[in-house]
Amino acid sequence: MENNKLYEKELAFQADRRKACVEFIKIVHDLWYDKSIELVLFRNQLLDRNVSDIINLHEYAAKFVEKPINVFDSVEIARAILTSDLPPARIDIGKLTYEYHLEDNKYNDALSFVVDKLKDAKNYVEIKPKDVVLYGFGRIGRLLARELMAKIGKGQQLRLKAIVTRDKNDEISLEKRASLLRYDSVHGDFEGSVSADLENEALLINGTTVHMISAAQPEDIDYTKYGIEDALIIDNTGAFKDEEALSRHLKSIGAAQVLLTAPGKGVPNIVYGVNHNNYDVATTKIWSAASCTTNAITPVLAAVEESLGVIKGHLETIHAYTNDQNLVDNMHKKYRRGRAAALNMVITETGAGSAVAKALPSLAGKLTSNAIRVPVPNGSLVVLNLEVGKETSIEGINKIMKQYALEGELVEQIKYSLNNELVSSDIVGTSAPAIYDSNATIVSADGKNLVLYIWYDNEYGYSHQVIRLAKHIAKVRRYVYY
């Protein structure tokens, strides 16, 4: 009898929790589409999530901050945000709920708490939407297109207006481009609509026209013919990698700035969150988003350098294979990369060790690096072996990294994993460029040598870093609360 009562009580609780999730999901979408306010939960995206996703994210949040955070608390805070007079913003409701627990005796209700915590929003300066052109449409280009169109909202930030390829825009090419955007073997189907518009030589993505421009070289394009002005050109072709080559984009009519999705020579190499403020947006015309590996390790190294000091170290990246490698054994200009990618672990080089110094000059000459390409299509891992200046312990370094993942300038860049069963497929689709594996950390007996394991989705996590940098360059970053 008692077991039946307990079971009925559990069912009632689950029903109430799911109803709260439904209300929470509605508020999340009302805020986004009506007010351009995006809610996240400790950097985890909440848009287009289902009830089970919301429950799981709250359970992760409770473990992460070691406080009883639940969806009932989130609904209360979300209601308060919905009734507040706020500008377009990105707000971490997990952090707000955590702080509400800590300060629950200080405020009369959730609304007074939210108004006080978000009072800096009144200093918000209105932003002007920015036209964006994707130059190239490979792995990164398509992920950028997906994310830009899925999160366009009311179009107040980045507006994808065109995609440039070398293909002629005939019916077959357009449909193939549409299909590659619609379906993805790694990231799954695009949660929206994509169709080819042959008459206008365009793709219709979620009902919005994105022009497909055929061009052999950047100088040939007049973007203003497509209604594009003062555009940010995001080059993901891999063909233009230095200042001289990238400057060719600026000869196009209607182009204003260039962002390269690879390491660049003679241009600022930026890891957003670490060194993006070191260059003047008004005067710097060409930017590089560095590499996926550099974006994965630099935030973590910045945290270690600031907290403990890095004396020296070595990084080994265990990287998913890329389309630079051969599918079967064949000629290749680089050693070992000619061997079948899906059948071999392949030792190769990486410039990530030296590239870190471009974002963190204090680490110049302190790091060596190498890479091993492995037979997985996506999802990579960096093993950081560091000698540090201050003694620490497993608990000590984990506490440091958890704090950086919770507060400060690197909360978008570092995700702190509590998962003791974490494997590479688990991190596919993670928007943070660095996932710190807290359960794998090793510290020597003297506390001076660390081995840190940093996972990263080398496609999706990197694409989000590109978008963050693009918003900074375009001066369309909203008010944020993390």
C-alpha positions, 0 to 999 in steps of 0.5 A, a space after each residue: 500500500 505504501 509503495 503504491 502511494 509513493 508511486 502515485 506521488 512520484 507520478 504526480 511530481 513528474 506530471 507537475 515537472 513536465 507541465 512546468 517544462 512546457 511553460 518554460 519552453 513557451 517563455 523561452 520562445 516568447 522571449 526570443 521571438 518577441 523580444 530577441 532575448 535568448 535564455 541559456 542554462 549554463 551556456 546550454 542552448 534552450 531554443 528548440 528543446 523538448 521536455 526531456 531535454 529541459 529536465 536533463 539540463 536542469 539535472 546537470 545544472 544542479 550537479 554542476 553548482 551543487 545547489 537544488 536548481 530545478 525547472 520550477 525555479 527557472 520558470 519563476 525567474 523566466 516569468 520575471 524576465 518576461 515581464 521586465 523591460 529589457 533590451 535584446 540580450 543573452 541571459 544565463 538563467 542557470 546563473 540567475 537561478 543559482 544566485 537567487 538561491 544564494 540571495 533568497 532572503 535579500 529580495 521580496 520576489 523574483 521580479 525585484 531580484 531580476 530587475 536588480 541583477 539586470 540593471 546594467 541592461 539600461 546602458 545597452 546601446 542599440 545595435 544595427 544588423 549586419 549583412 553576412 556572406 559565406 565565401 565557401 560552403 564546406 563543413 564549417 560553412 554549412 554549420 555556420 549557415 545552419 546556426 545563423 538561420 536557426 538562430 536568426 530570430 528577428 534578424 537583429 544581429 547577423 543576417 546571412 544574405 549570400 553564399 559564394 561558390 565556384 559552381 554554376 548555379 544550375 538545377 543540379 548544383 543548387 539541389 546538391 547544395 540544398 541537400 548538403 545543408 539539409 542532411 548531415 551524417 555527423 550533426 543530423 538533419 537540419 531542423 528547418 526547411 531548405 529548398 532550391 530556388 532555381 529562378 532566383 539562383 538562391 536557397 530558401 532557408 526557413 523561407 528566407 532567400 539566401 543568394 547563391 553567387 558563382 564566382 571564380 575570384 572575390 574581385 569579380 563580385 558586386 554584392 550590392 546587386 543582391 541588396 548587400 551592403 557593408 558586409 562581413 565576408 566569412 571565408 571558409 574556403 581555405 584558399 586565402 590564408 594571408 593578408 594579401 590574399 584575404 585583402 582581395 575580398 575588400 575589393 568586392 563592391 559591398 564588402 567591408 570586413 573579412 573573417 577567416 575560419 582558419 589560422 591566418 598569416 599577417 592578420 590578427 588570430 583571435 580566440 574569442 573570449 581571450 584576445 578579441 579586445 586586443 584589436 580595434 573593430 573600427 580599424 581592423 578589416 581582416 580577422 582570423 578565428 585561428 583553428 579549432 584546436 587553438 580555440 579548444 586549448 587557449 581558454 584552458 591555458 589562459 585559466 591555468 596561466 592566470 591561476 598557477 602559471 605555466 612553466 612549460 608543456 606539451 599538447 597532443 591533439 587526438 583529432 578526428 580525420 578531415 577531408 584533407 586526408 585521403 579516403 583510401 591510400 593515395 598520393 598526398 603532399 604531406 607525410 602519412 596523410 595519404 593513408 586511409 583516414 578511416 582505417 588508420 591513426 595518423 601522426 601529423 603536425 599541428 601549429 596549435 602550440 605556437 599559435 597559442 602565443 598569438 593569443 597569450 604572448 606569455 606562453 611564447 616558446 613554452 609549448 610543444 605540440 603534435 597531432 594524431 588523426 584518428 578514425 572518427 569523423 568528428 569529436 577531438 581531444 587534446 591532452 595537455 601536459 603542463 608544468 606549473 609554477 604553483 603547487 596544486 592537486 586534482 581537487 585544486 585544478 578542478 576547482 579552478 576550472 569549474 570557477 572559470 566555467 561558472 563565472 568570468 570572461 571564459 564561461 562561453 568557452 569552457 564547459 565543465 564535464 561531470 560525466 565519468 563515462 564521457 567519450 568522443 560521440 558525447 561531445 558532438 553538438 557542444 557549442 563550447 570550444 573546450 570541454 574540460 574532463 574533470 574526471 580524467 585530470 592527473 596531478 603529480 605527487 609534487 603538485 607541479 605537473 598536470 595532465 588535463 584532458 580537453 574535448 572539443 567538437 572540432 566542427 560545431 564548437 569551432 563554428 560557434 567561436 566563429 559566430 561569437 567573433 563575427 558578432 564582435 567584429 560586426 558590433 552586434 553583440 547583445 547585452 549578456 548576463 553570464 
